[in-house]
Amino acid sequence: MKNKNGAVCVLFNPNVREFVINLNHYKPFFDELVVVDNSDVFNHELAHQLALMKNVTYISLGENKGIGYAQNLGVLHLAASIDKICFFDQDSWTSVKDLEKLFSLLSANQTYSMLALSTDGLQSKRTNIKDVDEVISSGSIVLRTVFEKLGGFDESLFIDFVDYEFCWRMRASGYRIGIVSGTQLHHQTNSQQVLKHTKSAPFRNYYVFRNAILLIKQKLVFNRSSYVVGLLLKRAVFEIVFNDNRKSRIHFIMRGIVDGVKGRCGELVG
């Protein structure tokens, strides 16, 4: 049986027009593509448009079950002949040319189990693979055998650090991860920017701080504790000093810290 290319794309309250534009950039490359929608309401417009596309499966969850759950579910719906899995979010896209480069490199380099598109925006005529300890899931491809052997993404984290945690598990198990220069993951964002940082909702701080502490406590950060602590300190300064809704942001930071110490996971309730 000939191995085929597959992808999983996770959505949450997407702008249908913008998502379809992004999807059409890379859809021709894949033999099979599963779109998992974490939105609370069934999107009839999106379902109709995707139904007209060949080899695209649309799954509406009717509620937000978290990024890890949606990605794992998407992988389960890919055919057994798919041996390499690519992940996207609704705001990202890349070219077929860069995908061809990524997949061919992963096939040719038996020492790597995951490769990712570059996100630095730098143009390079040379194609090099830079070893890293973590990448974001969007624009990455992983060997299906490795993904399934490690049990997929940790659904208990819900959102934030889900992709990094999986990468650290890979590294702890001896697998190599690389970013490919001369490629580019394009990211379309309508979010407000503050000091070149994307402004997120205050509640996201809960998941960032809680999950970081959970992973450090469980020693699942692959010798990256100081790096993670540094990320938290920078985020705390950015959120409290340079953002609005400071009281709310501090509230969710503190709540995340407390629940992280207590070992609570899953979706934020209340």
Sequence and secondary structure as in RCSB ss.txt:
>XXXX:A:sequence
MKNKNGAVCVLFNPNVREFVINLNHYKPFFDELVVVDNSDVFNHELAHQLALMKNVTYISLGENKGIGYAQNLGV
LHLAASIDKICFFDQDSWTSVKDLEKLFSLLSANQTYSMLALSTDGLQSKRTNIKDVDEVISSGSIVLRTVFEKL
GGFDESLFIDFVDYEFCWRMRASGYRIGIVSGTQLHHQTNSQQVLKHTKSAPFRNYYVFRNAILLIKQKLVFNRS
SYVVGLLLKRAVFEIVFNDNRKSRIHFIMRGIVDGVKGRCGELVG
>XXXX:A:secstr
   EEEEEEEESS  HHHHHHHHHHHGGG SEEEEEE  SS  HHHHHHHHTSTTEEEEE SS   HHHHHHHHH
HTS TTEEEEEEEETTEE  HHHHHHHHHHHHH TTEEEEEE  S    SS  EEEES   SBTEEEEHHHHHHT
TSS GGG SSSHHHHHHHHHHHTT EEEEETT   EE   S EETTEE   TTHHHHHHHHHHHHHHTT STT H
HHHHHHHHHHHHHHHHSSS HHHHHHHHHHHHHHHHHT  SS   
